[in-house]
Amino acid sequence: MSEAQASESAGEYFTRFTKRNIVLVVVLFLSNIVTAASTFITAGLAIHRKTSDWRPAEYRRVQDLRAGQTYERFKRRLGGPVYRPKGIPFSPNAPGYQRVLFHPRSEYWVEAITGPGGVVAVYTVTSCDKDFNPRFYVRKERGTGSAVRLNKTAMSDVVRLDDPGVKVRTAITQTGTVHTMSAFQQVRKYAGDRFRDFAWGVNSSCTMHSRPSGRNLEAGWGQWQRRQSSAPPPWFFPIVEGGSVDKQGRDMLSMTVVNTFTETDLNQDLSSHYPALGGIDKYVIL
């Protein structure tokens, strides 16, 4: 090696190298820019999701509520109600109880049926957004129970039809141009001599979804309802024991994706509060 080569500094060598390999230098430079930009965008998206995704907070809000809590607690969690009739009983079968309807966001509704002393006897959540998926549980007073995730869980996924106390009920009506429909599966869970009623299904006040998609749930459940001969008066809407549900009913349970969940306070009979339509009434929210 010559004396001149030995004395060449690293800086001089780099300058000479880059002049000879300008294309490689440009490629390396652009690669560094792309890497830096990608890192910046990824970090920005993570921050945006963390600060803008409102769903986890809303899930906690509705999942912390339960039937048996006070109306005042519901107001603190959900804000003021959008509907609360004064002095008008909700159901002739449950005098002294009133419907209270909350609408904290466009994606969902909450209905509470309040009784004497301001205690919530029945609590219902209905999701109007396919991507609003809070999780609830059908359970005894202790234990995790079976999960119901709105707009994710099919009606048949929660309990076995032949389990004790399981029933299937529908209420489909038409007044003028307004159709109202609900189809529910319900069960009573005992803890000693105390019980809660749970129900999960669909309510046509919000968009209904099927599995697979595209099925006409209202037509299918309407046909099933007309085929039932055991519907009791005065409403003549069927309430069928789970073990007696026919193949068409079982098929409908499998294809119907839940958009509504309901639970009662201890020792409150769900049918007394919802003798016909289950959940919110489309007439109230139109």
C-alpha positions in Angstrom: 0.0 0.0 0.0 1.4 3.4 -0.9 2.0 6.1 1.6 -0.8 8.2 0.0 -3.3 5.4 0.4 -2.3 4.9 4.0 -2.7 8.5 4.8 -6.2 8.7 3.3 -8.7 9.6 6.0 -12.0 7.8 6.5 -13.8 11.0 5.5 -11.9 11.2 2.3 -12.6 7.5 1.5 -16.3 7.9 2.1 -16.4 11.0 -0.2 -14.6 9.1 -2.9 -16.9 6.1 -2.4 -20.1 8.1 -2.6 -19.0 9.8 -5.8 -18.5 6.4 -7.4 -21.8 4.9 -6.0 -24.3 7.7 -6.2 -27.2 5.4 -7.0 -26.5 3.2 -3.9 -26.4 6.3 -1.7 -29.7 7.6 -3.0 -31.3 4.2 -2.4 -30.0 4.1 1.2 -31.2 7.7 1.8 -34.7 7.0 0.5 -34.8 3.7 2.6 -34.0 5.7 5.7 -36.8 8.2 4.9 -39.3 5.4 4.3 -38.4 3.7 7.6 -38.7 6.9 9.6 -42.0 7.7 8.0 -43.4 4.2 8.6 -42.3 4.4 12.3 -43.9 7.8 12.6 -47.2 6.7 11.0 -47.4 3.5 13.2 -46.8 5.5 16.3 -49.4 8.1 15.3 -52.0 5.4 14.5 -51.4 3.8 17.9 -51.9 7.1 19.7 -55.0 7.8 17.6 -56.6 4.4 18.5 -55.8 4.9 22.1 -57.3 8.3 22.3 -60.2 8.0 19.8 -61.6 4.5 20.3 -64.6 5.2 22.5 -66.0 1.6 22.6 -64.0 0.2 25.6 -65.3 3.0 27.8 -68.9 2.5 26.6 -68.6 -1.3 27.1 -67.6 -0.7 30.7 -70.4 1.8 31.2 -73.2 -0.6 30.2 -71.5 -3.8 31.6 -71.2 -2.3 35.1 -75.0 -1.8 35.3 -77.3 -4.5 36.5 -81.0 -4.9 37.3 -81.4 -4.3 41.0 -79.4 -1.1 41.0 -81.1 2.3 41.5 -82.4 4.5 38.8 -80.1 7.3 40.1 -77.1 5.1 39.5 -78.3 4.5 35.9 -78.6 8.3 35.4 -75.1 8.8 36.7 -73.7 6.3 34.3 -75.8 7.0 31.3 -76.9 10.6 31.6 -80.5 11.8 31.7 -83.1 9.7 30.1 -84.6 10.6 26.7 -88.0 9.1 27.6 -89.8 8.8 30.9 -93.6 8.9 31.1 -95.0 10.5 34.2 -97.6 8.5 36.1 -98.2 6.0 33.3 -97.8 2.4 34.2 -95.6 0.5 31.8 -97.5 -2.8 31.9 -101.0 -3.7 33.3 -99.4 -6.9 34.6 -96.9 -4.9 36.6 -98.6 -1.8 38.0 -96.4 0.9 39.5 -93.5 0.2 37.1 -92.4 2.7 34.5 -90.2 2.5 31.4 -87.1 4.7 31.3 -85.2 5.0 28.1 -81.6 6.2 27.7 -79.7 6.9 24.5 -76.1 7.8 25.5 -74.8 7.3 21.9 -76.4 6.7 18.5 -74.9 3.2 18.6 -77.1 1.8 21.4 -80.2 2.2 23.6 -80.7 1.2 27.2 -84.1 0.6 28.7 -84.7 0.3 32.5 -88.1 -0.6 34.0 -88.2 1.0 37.4 -90.3 0.0 40.3 -91.3 1.4 43.7 -88.3 3.0 45.5 -86.5 3.8 42.2 -85.0 0.3 41.9 -84.5 -1.0 38.3 -86.5 -4.2 37.9 -85.5 -4.9 34.3 -82.4 -3.8 32.4 -82.1 -4.1 28.6 -79.4 -3.0 26.1 -80.0 -3.0 22.4 -77.1 -2.4 19.9 -77.8 -0.5 16.7 -74.3 -0.7 15.3 -72.8 -3.9 14.0 -69.4 -2.9 15.5 -70.8 -2.1 19.0 -70.3 -5.5 20.8 -70.6 -5.3 24.6 -70.5 -8.6 26.4 -73.0 -9.8 29.0 -73.4 -13.0 31.0 -76.3 -15.4 31.7 -75.3 -16.6 35.2 -76.3 -17.2 38.7 -75.3 -14.7 41.4 -71.8 -16.1 41.4 -69.7 -17.5 38.5 -69.1 -16.4 35.0 -71.9 -18.1 33.2 -72.5 -18.1 29.4 -71.4 -15.0 27.4 -73.7 -13.0 25.1 -71.9 -10.6 22.9 -74.2 -8.2 21.0 -74.1 -8.4 17.2 -71.6 -11.4 17.5 -73.4 -14.2 19.3 -76.2 -16.3 17.7 -79.3 -17.0 19.8 -78.4 -20.7 19.9 -74.9 -20.2 21.2 -75.7 -19.4 24.8 -77.6 -22.3 26.4 -78.9 -25.7 25.4 -82.5 -25.6 24.3 -83.3 -28.6 26.5 -81.8 -27.0 29.6 -84.4 -26.5 32.4 -86.4 -23.3 32.2 -85.4 -22.3 28.6 -88.1 -20.8 26.5 -88.4 -19.2 23.1 -90.8 -16.3 22.4 -91.7 -14.0 19.6 -93.9 -10.9 19.2 -94.4 -9.6 15.7 -97.0 -7.1 14.9 -97.9 -4.5 12.2 -99.8 -1.2 12.8 -100.0 0.8 9.6 -96.6 1.0 8.0 -94.7 0.3 11.3 -93.5 -3.3 11.9 -92.4 -4.3 15.4 -90.7 -7.5 16.1 -88.8 -9.3 18.8 -87.6 -12.9 19.1 -86.0 -14.0 22.3 -84.6 -17.0 24.1 -84.9 -16.7 27.9 -84.0 -18.7 30.9 -84.4 -18.5 34.7 -81.3 -18.9 36.8 -81.8 -19.9 40.5 -79.6 -19.4 43.5 -81.4 -21.0 46.3 -84.9 -19.7 46.4 -83.9 -16.5 44.5 -83.9 -16.2 40.7 -83.1 -13.9 37.8 -84.6 -14.1 34.4 -82.3 -13.5 31.4 -83.2 -13.0 27.7 -81.3 -12.5 24.5 -82.4 -12.1 21.0 -83.4 -9.5 18.4 -85.5 -6.3 18.5 -86.4 -4.6 15.2 -86.0 -1.1 16.6 -82.3 -1.6 15.5 -80.8 -3.4 12.5 -81.0 -7.1 12.8 -78.2 -9.4 11.4 -78.2 -13.0 10.4 -75.6 -15.8 10.1 -75.0 -16.2 7.2 -75.8 -12.7 6.3 -78.8 -11.7 4.1 -81.5 -13.9 5.6 -84.9 -12.3 6.2 -85.3 -12.8 9.9 -88.6 -11.0 10.2 -90.2 -13.3 7.6 -88.7 -16.4 9.1 -89.7 -15.7 12.7 -93.1 -14.5 11.4 -93.7 -17.8 9.7 -92.6 -19.7 12.9 -94.9 -17.5 15.0 -98.0 -18.2 12.8 -97.3 -22.0 13.1 -97.5 -22.0 16.9 -100.9 -23.0 18.3 -100.0 -22.6 22.0 -99.9 -18.8 22.2 -101.6 -17.8 25.4 -104.1 -14.9 25.8 -104.4 -11.9 26.0 -101.5 -11.2 23.5 -101.5 -14.5 21.6 -97.8 -14.4 21.1 -96.1 -17.8 21.5 -93.9 -18.7 24.4 -92.6 -22.2 23.7 -90.6 -24.5 26.0 -87.1 -25.0 24.7 -87.5 -28.8 24.3 -90.6 -28.3 22.2 -89.1 -26.0 19.6 -89.3 -27.5 16.2 -86.7 -27.7 13.4 -87.7 -24.4 11.9 -87.4 -22.6 15.3 -84.0 -24.2 15.9 -82.8 -23.1 12.5 -83.9 -19.6 13.2 -82.1 -19.6 16.6 -78.9 -20.6 14.8 -79.1 -17.9 12.1 -80.3 -15.0 14.3 -77.5 -12.8 15.7 -78.3 -11.2 19.1 -78.7 -7.4 19.2 -80.5 -7.2 22.6 -79.8 -8.5 26.1 -82.1 -8.3 29.1 -81.9 -9.3 32.8 -84.2 -8.9 35.7 -83.7 -8.1 39.3 -84.0 -10.9 41.9 -87.4 -12.6 41.8 -88.8 -10.4 39.0 -90.8 -12.3 36.4 -89.7 -11.1 33.0 -93.0 -12.0 31.3 -94.8 -9.6 33.7 -92.8 -6.7 32.4 -92.5 -7.8 28.8 -95.8 -9.7 28.1 -95.4 -9.1 24.4 -92.6 -7.2 22.7 -89.2 -7.7 24.3 -87.0 -4.7 24.7 -87.5 -1.1 23.4 -90.5 -0.2 21.4 -90.0 1.3 18.0 -93.1 3.5 18.5 -91.2 5.3 21.4 -88.1 6.0 19.4 -89.5 7.0 16.0 
